[in-house]
Amino acid sequence: MGQEDSRLRRDDLDGTQAMHREEDLPSTRRDELTQQALAYGLESAASIRDRTIPLFNRGKWGWSAGTFMGVPFLEDMRELGGQDVAILGVPLDTGTTFRAGTRFGPQAMRRISRLGSGYNPSLGVDLVESLDMVDVGDVSVIPANIEKSFDQIDRAVAYLHERAVFPVILGGDHSIGYPDIRGLAPFVDGKVGIIHFDRHSDLSESSLDERMHGSPFFHATNIPNAPPENLVQIGIGGWTGSREGLRVARERRATVITLDDVDRYGIDRVSEYALEIAWRGAKAVYLSFDIDSVDPAFAPGTGTPEPGGFLPREVLRLIRLVAREGLAGMEVVEVSPPYDVADITALLGTRVIMDVLGTLVLAGKLGRIPTKEPQPEAGTPGDDPGPTVP
């Protein structure tokens, strides 16, 4: 073969032929699916330039598979309303400053939540019978832009509150606490209290020049009806603490309860005090639960582990006590599956959610406690004896 015949030409490339073939391929079905995702998932926040991205992810970029506890998936968000609980995933770890991976937290919690029936014999509650629950999938976050993601989260959470459905938010890093409360605040006619479980105060104004997972409550307590005087932080301490966070807490008169305080005063007294502060003059209270408040021996799958945290039995008792007065919503954040062992961190996150929901049912704050319809005794008046057999 001569040198001229062996010369590589652009028209001979498979890539060139692929470009020509692509031109002949229809996109009708893809366009229909895009429009369906927009209709079912609703319009994104105004800051999102790509208007084909739905607010609630119904397309190819989803991080989660399956639903929480196997509850029905609500594909069309226009049908939200009248349910008791909506499970919402927020797969964001753009606010992480050291160990990323919490974008996979919703997926992990949904998967391991199937390990359970929804019935708790010690509480005497069956969540399946007591609550009308739906899983609405994930917010379409923008991984490269935390502020656009905040706009998406705010808008999605607000949509749930607008329709009076209790939100259970699966994080995601703790930066989402700010847009979660920003989405709630306009729907509360009065002050919002915040009960925040964590080993870290998360009250710094910024980290690495941005609003990150160490700063949600600095910005949340700038919201006019979410004042810092109604913020209670439980479990703070250890060697990953923030001096700036404690300074802000002091200046704004937030309440900080350390693990030593819990040991000194006991779970019952701490829960009573937390409720007193959070509910003082407030119309609603929001629960923010960071999984790293639990000792990393029991919750290793998190971005900023700090030894000396709660034992699972302690923290589950404490959250049941603070939930009994009612909540406007809750989040479980900082579950990071890449650092987990045998799903134990994700499993604990699901149990926090289930214990809160069970407590709200028992307290008459959410759903109902079902009872069996009384069965008429045989032969009582009004019974239909059926046809007479000759």
TILUM-423815 format. One record per residue (C-alpha): residue number from 1; residue in one letter; y, z, x. Coordinates in steps of 0.5 Angstrom, whole numbers, plus 500, padded with zeros to 3 digits. Example, Ala and Ser with C-alpha at 12.3 -4.5 7.8 and 13.67 -1.06 7.14 Angstrom:
% residues 2
PT lovo kelum  py  pz  px
PT    1     A 491 516 525
PT    2     S 498 514 527
% end
This chain:
% residues 390
PT lovo kelum  py  pz  px
PT    1     M 500 500 500
PT    2     G 507 498 503
PT    3     Q 512 503 504
PT    4     E 517 500 499
PT    5     D 511 501 493
PT    6     S 510 508 495
PT    7     R 517 510 494
PT    8     L 518 515 489
PT    9     R 522 513 483
PT   10     R 525 518 478
PT   11     D 522 513 472
PT   12     D 515 515 475
PT   13     L 516 522 474
PT   14     D 512 526 469
PT   15     G 518 530 468
PT   16     T 522 524 466
PT   17     Q 517 522 461
PT   18     A 517 529 458
PT   19     M 524 528 457
PT   20     H 523 521 453
PT   21     R 518 524 449
PT   22     E 522 530 447
PT   23     E 527 526 444
PT   24     D 522 523 440
PT   25     L 520 530 437
PT   26     P 522 532 431
PT   27     S 525 539 430
PT   28     T 525 540 422
PT   29     R 520 546 422
PT   30     R 524 550 428
PT   31     D 530 549 424
PT   32     E 527 551 418
PT   33     L 525 557 421
PT   34     T 531 559 424
PT   35     Q 535 558 418
PT   36     Q 529 563 415
PT   37     A 530 568 420
PT   38     L 538 568 419
PT   39     A 537 569 411
PT   40     Y 532 574 412
PT   41     G 535 578 418
PT   42     L 542 577 416
PT   43     E 548 575 420
PT   44     S 550 578 427
PT   45     A 556 582 429
PT   46     A 562 578 430
PT   47     S 562 579 437
PT   48     I 555 575 438
PT   49     R 557 567 439
PT   50     D 550 564 438
PT   51     R 550 565 430
PT   52     T 543 563 430
PT   53     I 541 570 432
PT   54     P 540 574 426
PT   55     L 542 582 426
PT   56     F 535 584 425
PT   57     N 530 580 429
PT   58     R 526 575 425
PT   59     G 524 571 431
PT   60     K 521 569 438
PT   61     W 524 575 442
PT   62     G 521 581 438
PT   63     W 519 586 443
PT   64     S 514 590 438
PT   65     A 508 588 434
PT   66     G 505 592 428
PT   67     T 509 597 424
PT   68     F 510 604 424
PT   69     M 504 608 421
PT   70     G 502 601 418
PT   71     V 507 601 413
PT   72     P 509 595 410
PT   73     F 514 590 414
PT   74     L 520 588 410
PT   75     E 521 581 412
PT   76     D 527 580 408
PT   77     M 533 585 409
PT   78     R 536 583 403
PT   79     E 531 587 399
PT   80     L 532 593 402
PT   81     G 534 599 397
PT   82     G 531 604 393
PT   83     Q 526 606 399
PT   84     D 526 613 402
PT   85     V 525 611 409
PT   86     A 526 605 414
PT   87     I 523 605 421
PT   88     L 528 601 426
PT   89     G 527 599 433
PT   90     V 532 599 438
PT   91     P 529 596 444
PT   92     L 535 597 449
PT   93     D 535 599 456
PT   94     T 541 596 458
PT   95     G 544 603 459
PT   96     T 539 606 464
PT   97     T 541 608 470
PT   98     F 535 609 474
PT   99     R 528 607 471
PT  100     A 528 602 466
PT  101     G 523 601 461
PT  102     T 525 604 454
PT  103     R 526 597 451
PT  104     F 518 597 450
PT  105     G 519 604 447
PT  106     P 519 602 440
PT  107     Q 513 598 441
PT  108     A 509 603 444
PT  109     M 511 608 438
PT  110     R 509 603 433
PT  111     R 502 602 436
PT  112     I 500 609 437
PT  113     S 503 611 431
PT  114     R 496 608 428
PT  115     L 493 614 431
PT  116     G 494 618 425
PT  117     S 493 618 417
PT  118     G 500 621 415
PT  119     Y 497 627 413
PT  120     N 498 634 416
PT  121     P 493 640 413
PT  122     S 498 645 416
PT  123     L 504 643 413
PT  124     G 500 640 407
PT  125     V 504 634 406
PT  126     D 501 627 406
PT  127     L 507 622 408
PT  128     V 504 616 405
PT  129     E 504 619 398
PT  130     S 510 622 399
PT  131     L 515 617 402
PT  132     D 516 610 400
PT  133     M 517 607 407
PT  134     V 518 600 410
PT  135     D 519 598 417
PT  136     V 524 593 418
PT  137     G 523 591 425
PT  138     D 528 591 431
PT  139     V 535 590 432
PT  140     S 537 583 436
PT  141     V 540 587 442
PT  142     I 543 583 447
PT  143     P 540 585 454
PT  144     A 545 583 459
PT  145     N 551 586 455
PT  146     I 551 593 452
PT  147     E 557 592 448
PT  148     K 555 586 444
PT  149     S 548 590 443
PT  150     F 552 596 441
PT  151     D 556 592 436
PT  152     Q 549 589 433
PT  153     I 546 596 433
PT  154     D 552 599 429
PT  155     R 552 594 424
PT  156     A 544 594 423
PT  157     V 545 602 422
PT  158     A 550 601 417
PT  159     Y 546 596 413
PT  160     L 541 602 412
PT  161     H 546 607 410
PT  162     E 550 602 406
PT  163     R 543 602 402
PT  164     A 542 609 402
PT  165     V 535 609 406
PT  166     F 534 614 411
PT  167     P 534 611 418
PT  168     V 528 613 423
PT  169     I 531 609 429
PT  170     L 526 608 435
PT  171     G 529 607 442
PT  172     G 531 605 447
PT  173     D 535 609 452
PT  174     H 540 614 449
PT  175     S 546 610 450
PT  176     I 544 608 443
PT  177     G 546 614 440
PT  178     Y 553 612 440
PT  179     P 553 606 436
PT  180     D 547 610 431
PT  181     I 553 615 430
PT  182     R 558 610 429
PT  183     G 554 606 424
PT  184     L 553 612 420
PT  185     A 560 615 420
PT  186     P 563 611 415
PT  187     F 558 613 410
PT  188     V 560 620 410
PT  189     D 565 623 406
PT  190     G 567 629 411
PT  191     K 565 631 418
PT  192     V 558 629 421
PT  193     G 554 634 425
PT  194     I 550 632 431
PT  195     I 544 636 433
PT  196     H 542 633 440
PT  197     F 535 635 444
PT  198     D 536 633 451
PT  199     R 535 636 458
PT  200     H 542 632 460
PT  201     S 548 633 456
PT  202     D 550 626 456
PT  203     L 557 627 455
PT  204     S 560 623 461
PT  205     E 565 618 459
PT  206     S 562 613 463
PT  207     S 556 611 469
PT  208     L 557 606 474
PT  209     D 563 604 470
PT  210     E 560 603 463
PT  211     R 558 606 457
PT  212     M 551 608 459
PT  213     H 545 613 457
PT  214     G 549 619 460
PT  215     S 555 618 455
PT  216     P 553 617 448
PT  217     F 556 623 446
PT  218     F 563 623 449
PT  219     H 564 617 445
PT  220     A 561 619 439
PT  221     T 565 625 439
PT  222     N 571 621 439
PT  223     I 569 618 432
PT  224     P 574 622 428
PT  225     N 569 625 423
PT  226     A 564 627 428
PT  227     P 568 632 432
PT  228     P 565 635 438
PT  229     E 566 642 435
PT  230     N 560 640 431
PT  231     L 555 638 436
PT  232     V 550 642 439
PT  233     Q 546 640 445
PT  234     I 539 644 446
PT  235     G 535 644 452
PT  236     I 540 642 457
PT  237     G 539 644 464
PT  238     G 535 642 471
PT  239     W 537 639 477
PT  240     T 539 632 474
PT  241     G 545 635 470
PT  242     S 552 633 470
PT  243     R 558 637 472
PT  244     E 562 632 468
PT  245     G 558 633 462
PT  246     L 559 640 462
PT  247     R 566 640 463
PT  248     V 567 635 457
PT  249     A 563 640 453
PT  250     R 568 646 455
PT  251     E 574 642 454
PT  252     R 572 639 447
PT  253     R 568 646 445
PT  254     A 561 643 444
PT  255     T 556 648 444
PT  256     V 551 648 449
PT  257     I 544 651 449
PT  258     T 540 651 455
PT  259     L 532 653 456
PT  260     D 534 659 458
PT  261     D 538 661 452
PT  262     V 532 659 448
PT  263     D 527 663 452
PT  264     R 532 669 451
PT  265     Y 534 669 444
PT  266     G 527 665 441
PT  267     I 526 659 437
PT  268     D 528 662 430
PT  269     R 535 665 432
PT  270     V 537 658 436
PT  271     S 535 654 430
PT  272     E 539 658 426
PT  273     Y 545 658 430
PT  274     A 544 651 431
PT  275     L 544 649 424
PT  276     E 550 654 423
PT  277     I 554 650 428
PT  278     A 552 643 426
PT  279     W 553 644 419
PT  280     R 560 648 419
PT  281     G 564 644 415
PT  282     A 560 638 415
PT  283     K 557 634 410
PT  284     A 551 631 414
PT  285     V 548 632 420
PT  286     Y 544 627 425
PT  287     L 538 629 429
PT  288     S 538 625 436
PT  289     F 532 627 440
PT  290     D 531 625 447
PT  291     I 524 625 449
PT  292     D 526 628 456
PT  293     S 527 635 453
PT  294     V 520 636 453
PT  295     D 517 638 460
PT  296     P 514 631 464
PT  297     A 507 634 464
PT  298     F 507 633 457
PT  299     A 512 627 457
PT  300     P 512 623 463
PT  301     G 514 616 460
PT  302     T 521 617 461
PT  303     G 527 615 465
PT  304     T 530 621 467
PT  305     P 524 627 467
PT  306     E 526 634 469
PT  307     P 521 639 470
PT  308     G 522 646 466
PT  309     G 523 643 459
PT  310     F 520 645 452
PT  311     L 513 645 451
PT  312     P 510 640 445
PT  313     R 509 646 440
PT  314     E 515 649 442
PT  315     V 519 643 440
PT  316     L 516 641 434
PT  317     R 517 648 431
PT  318     L 524 648 433
PT  319     I 525 641 430
PT  320     R 522 643 423
PT  321     L 527 649 423
PT  322     V 533 645 424
PT  323     A 531 639 419
PT  324     R 529 644 413
PT  325     E 537 643 411
PT  326     G 537 636 411
PT  327     L 539 630 415
PT  328     A 542 624 415
PT  329     G 538 620 420
PT  330     M 534 621 426
PT  331     E 533 617 433
PT  332     V 527 618 438
PT  333     V 530 615 445
PT  334     E 528 615 452
PT  335     V 520 613 451
PT  336     S 519 609 457
PT  337     P 512 606 457
PT  338     P 511 603 464
PT  339     Y 511 611 466
PT  340     D 507 613 461
PT  341     V 500 616 462
PT  342     A 495 615 456
PT  343     D 500 614 451
PT  344     I 502 621 451
PT  345     T 509 621 451
PT  346     A 509 615 446
PT  347     L 505 619 441
PT  348     L 509 625 442
PT  349     G 515 621 440
PT  350     T 511 619 433
PT  351     R 509 626 432
PT  352     V 517 629 432
PT  353     I 518 623 427
PT  354     M 512 625 423
PT  355     D 514 633 423
PT  356     V 521 631 421
PT  357     L 519 627 415
PT  358     G 514 632 413
PT  359     T 519 638 413
PT  360     L 524 634 409
PT  361     V 519 632 404
PT  362     L 517 640 404
PT  363     A 524 642 403
PT  364     G 526 637 397
PT  365     K 531 633 402
PT  366     L 527 626 402
PT  367     G 522 623 397
PT  368     R 517 627 393
PT  369     I 511 632 393
PT  370     P 506 628 389
PT  371     T 502 632 384
PT  372     K 496 629 380
PT  373     E 497 627 373
PT  374     P 493 633 369
PT  375     Q 487 630 366
PT  376     P 485 631 359
PT  377     E 479 635 357
PT  378     A 473 632 353
PT  379     G 474 633 346
PT  380     T 481 635 346
PT  381     P 486 632 340
PT  382     G 488 625 341
PT  383     D 482 623 346
PT  384     D 479 616 344
PT  385     P 472 618 343
PT  386     G 470 610 344
PT  387     P 466 606 339
PT  388     T 460 610 335
PT  389     V 453 608 338
PT  390     P 449 607 332
% end
